[in-house]
Amino acid sequence: MAAINLGAKQRATFHELRVAEVRPLTESSVEVTFEVPDELAPEFTYLAGQYLALRTTIDGEDLRRSYSICRPPTPGRISVAIKRDLGGRFSSWANESLRAGDTLQVMTPQGAFTSNLDELDGRHVVGVAAGSGITPIITMAHRVLTHSETSRFDLLFTNRSSLDVMFVEELADLKDRFPQRFAIHHVLSREQRSAPVMSGRLDEERLRTILNTVIPVGMADEWVLCGPFELVQLCRDLLAEHGVEASHVRFELFSTGEPAPTRARPVEVRTGAETITIDFTLDGTSASVESPVAARETILNAALRVRSDVPFACAGGVCGTCRARVVTGSVSMTENYALEAEELERGYVLTCQSHPQSDRVVVDYDA
């Protein structure tokens, strides 16, 4: 989707935006639209598939969560969808208490769930989404269908019931506009459908059947997947089994489910203890922190102990907000669902998942 040139990847920064509208989508999800003033318009330019990190204070606690952008680019506005998670403080607050006129700290658009869709003419793209995973996928579908008269998009969308389907009207509009080039295949786990294969949980057997009959793998050029880890991994495994190259399969995961930290985990540096030196550059300013070997803290945690403005959102290896380049030393990453192979080769890491493996590590958040 290269029609919008964002140039080199820029470090994410927060800006205070006013909520223009909070629109219910289902009983447990809302669409939140922010006003983007003219002076910030260049910073909030985005590609279909990217996300925003939102930040607010709830009961005295600083909370951050990331949500995919759910609308095609519209001057002066940008929207995300927020589905209430069981026990989720931020998502519950957004669904119950957020109102038009409120303000939130909104991070500039981030995310690499965007490429491989540069040349759309004659291309057939298949999207697989579960629940709120439709959020980035619907923007991709819109992009594919509106930027080429010969492209096609098939959507496999799984939910519990028809009442849980987000963006029903928007999907219907796309179908009305592009009846020959857009197909929707709903799988409902708790509601009976006329076709037995589309009723029930989207497990391996059901997905195999769908990929052999409803959406034959061989007819697609590109695949975009968004949902929980288990479903996304199942799709990737079955597509690989059918011979689909990994370069033609893009995916984004839901949050890992672990709450993002609101501040650095306390770490005591005792006199005489063996430590690692972590130096980092952020916004052109260098800082240094000593990290006890015994603490096994991440680079992000150590950096937050001396600078509270170090960027992060999910802290689960999913969103990529805490990305930085290792200049000196070595690290090991526990998880990585955000960085591409090319970025890894160039030395980029997710600092929320990176543990130092040398006596000194230097990272650059500005790179």
Phi, psi and omega in degrees: 000066190267008181296333175258120181263108181270357180067203180294150180297127181259147178294139183290142176223149179272143173224147178277120179240149178271138176283122179272326185200144170237111187246122177297137175255312174221186178296340185234023179208151179224156171256126181249122180250131180252149172277132178247109180295155184306321184291342178258356184307315180299325182285338181255019169291141185211166174252151175303132180106348180277173185226167173242140169264131180250146183221133176205173178249124179237121182052041177081001182251134178281115182242141177229137175216152181251137180221140183288145175288134191243008181229150171299155181307127179228125182306129175082001182217151174209138189231146172229159175249136182236115178261135181293124175266147178298116180080004181281116184290315183292311183294324177293316178299316181297321181286330186260327192238339184290135183225157173303139183099339176290162176237147177225156169280122184238125180280147177300149187304139180223172174114143182250015180279060191219335194269191184070010180236034183288311181259106188264339184303123177076004183272146178243115182251138177242128176252137175240120184226145174237124177055236182288358173296348177292339188304305177285331185293323182292326177291325176293317179300315179300316180298312182299315186284329184270345183255009174201138180274356182240003179277160179226154179218124172252136179241121171258114191234116183250135179215173177287313181211173180295334178287344181266359184284117178278149177060042179301312183294320181294321177293321178296322178297317178298319179296320179293323182284326185229061187297332182269345186241356180232126179233135179247131178238103182272132172244121183244121186282336183236024180216135183283134176243165184296325178266118183305325183293340181263009179242128180115175182293141180279078180266187185298315182297314181294317180294321177302315181297316180297319182286345177263339187235304186286312179232079181304132186303321186295344184275349186260147176262324182221149179234135175233127187235139176211124181171196178291160185306314186299317181289316181298317180294322177299314178300314180299318180297315182290323178294320177297322178298328178275003177089011179284127180290143183301331181293346179256011179236111177257145180212155173220139183259154166296166173306152179295347181096344178279133180295138177291143179292148177265344178201172181293142173294130181300134178226128180264127177262102184275147179300129178088351181287148178290129183231163174245138178267124178244115176252141179213153177246132180216124182055038176078001181246133181266149177216162181220147179213142176265130182242120178299133179303320183294337183285335181048045180274157178283163176299320179300313182299317180296317181296321180295337180290339180243344176216114184285349182266010176299131187286136171195164176221286186278329183058023180239011179080015186256315192273330179086004183297327185272016182303137175208163181255133177281119181266319181221143178090189182221153179222164171239138180257131179287312180224153174207107175243011188237329186268141177277162180303322180297321179293320178298318179297330180274002174097009180280146179221164170265111187292339178289342182244003188259129177246131181300141177238009178224167184295334179220136177230133176240125179235153182236110177285343183272350186292000000 
